[in-house]
């Protein structure tokens, strides 16, 4: 599929490298480019009508995110596995509830309003069967709280692991627009409104564990890469 990218910065300040990164990351996360596929920088640069430099830089970011391994100007899409899934969620379950609890004290009306809007966006994306938009809104929803913790190493780690998790969620996307997920988001939002640190931490942990269990069961039963 031919997809040219403008070599000039966008109106929102997005750079060519960022747009190249978004294209390649979305292809990997959605499974359009499967695990173990080899991506060539020169081929991608020609396809996207950019120089090799933004593609090279995008490869480095994707390698740091755990989506690519790089050798000799080529990137190999990393595999997915039960072991990786468990490690990702073990770390997220340790960090994200803690960061959410710490961040809650700095959550104000602005964050609550944004979370309300993001819940609407998740609902609209589900109705439109736009799982990419659902994933983006979901990540932004949770980030409204934990990003207020001002624990930047923790925040960066959570952001990276969230992006790694997207591939697993995409495999089982039919389960991620259901009522139980909306209910969990609603409980997190209500806990944030009430400034209830215990509840927001406990509900976030439950939310992550439910996600982990759902994907793990489906992978172990052969519905996905095991």
Secondary structure, DSSP 4 states (H G I P E B T S, - for coil): ------SSPPTT---HHHHHHHHHHHHHHHTSS-TT-EEEHHHHHHHHTS-HHHHHHHHHHHHHTTSEEEETTEEEEPP--HHHHHHHHHHHHHHHHHHHHHHHTT--HHHHHHHHHHHHHHHHHHHTT-HHHHHHHHHHHHHHHHGGG--HHHHHHHHHHHHHHHHHHHHTGGGTTSHHHHHHHHHHHHHHHTT-HHHHHHHHHHHHHHHHHHHHHHHHTTSS--
